[in-house]
Amino acid sequence: MHIVFFGDQHLDSLGGAQVSMRLQREFLERAGHTVTVVAPKMHGPRAAVPTSAYVDLPSMPITLDREYSMTWPGRATDRFLDRAMTRRPPVDLVHVQADFWGAFIGHRFAQRHGLPVVHTMHNRVDVGIAAVTPLHRPVLAFLNVWRHRALRGVGDAVAGRDGWAFLRGLAAGASAVTAPSTHFARRLEQHGVFEPVDVVWNGIDDDLRDATIAAAPAEREPGRPRFVWLGRMSPEKRLLPFLEAFVASGADAELEIIGGGGQRAAAERIVAGRDGVRFAGRLTYAQTLARIAAADALVQTSIGFETQGMTPFEAATLGTPSVICDPDIAAELGGGLWAVPDADATAHGREQEAQRTAALAETLRRAASDIAAGTAPTPVPEVAEAFRQSSRTAAMIRVYERVLAAR
């Protein structure tokens, strides 16, 4: 098969969806298939070197660090893409793994060429936008108008102004929809986005996992309990409340923070002068996995935002338990974790956040105590096996084959 991926961002940019798509492409090619990746061209010092696997679309940078870019979905982009694809093998299937301009461009391409679409929903749009702007309602209304105009003939009958209406409009052009977790798949079905939604977890590189485990010490190295947090330093990831909870916990533990973003300066202020806290910055995928394997526990702090939450799954497959704030992710993992109790259902705003911070502080104290005592929980072995990218690719190929057979 020749599968064309469409993403909102270049796969060499930072982000969980980009990591997942890079692995998918690699393992599909190992299985004998051809993959072309269509995404906006990168800018700035980390701009990717063009390769034969990518069609880099004309784009404009949209962040100050020029890490992320945008391509306008319209006729000029359509013509550029169609010209580029004439130099490639005939396409069998389009796999959209985008939520905004990449999704529009991908569905437009499939519609022009009469190709089936598998759409992976990586993003809970309503929660993500609400986390970064108080104007989320007008932004969502604008997105729905934009979708109607960019995808004429796809989902024209879908009405609504919220995030679920937006996703319903995208799914209207798909032959199959997949989600990276059971809890997100059920939410998509409950809100009428698509049914049934196939659950295909994002995975971890089999070879790198095995090499990371082989390189890790056979026994825990002595010292204080070691926590690791990683991700984008932005409000929806709840790094700042986590650091406040870590300080309040008084836990005799070390903490490594991996990643970058706009909240780094604020994060450093919260833990200024605190012994044992280290900001590692942005690391490679292999380096990050090695740090997770070396830690005693990973801390996952977002609530309601993640459609899977890859880091606790990566930790589980490397044998590292997690402190989990999101009850959906805790349920998906099934064990090998410390679950943080959520706030009282009647609490809102500052009261809710205060309750969550206090609960996280108490859970961190308990986790540090368990680690020091040698009684930390053990991740579920079945999760580690099911998270291998080879098994995830096999599951996705079954979805592709089913869609093609239905035509």
Secondary structure, DSSP 4 states (H G I P E B T S, - for coil): -EEEEE-SS-TTSSSHHHHHHHHHHHHHHHTT-EEEEEEEPP-STTPPPP-TTEEEE--EE-STTS--EE---SHHHHHHHHHHHTTSPPP-EEEE--SSHHHHHHHHHHHHHT--EEEE----HHHHHHHH-TTHHHHHHHHHHHHHHHTTTSSTT---SSHHHHHHHHHTT-SEEEESSHHHHHHHHHTTS-SSPEE----B-HHHHHHHHHHS-SSPPSSS-EEEEES--SGGG-HHHHHHHHHHHT-S-EEEEE---TTHHHHHHHTTT-TTEEEEE---HHHHHHHHHHSSEEEE---S--SS-HHHHHHHHTT--EEE--HHHHHHH-SSEEEPPPPPTT--HHHHHHHHHHHHHHHHHHHHHHHHHT------HHHHHHTBHHHHHHHHHHHHHHHHHT-
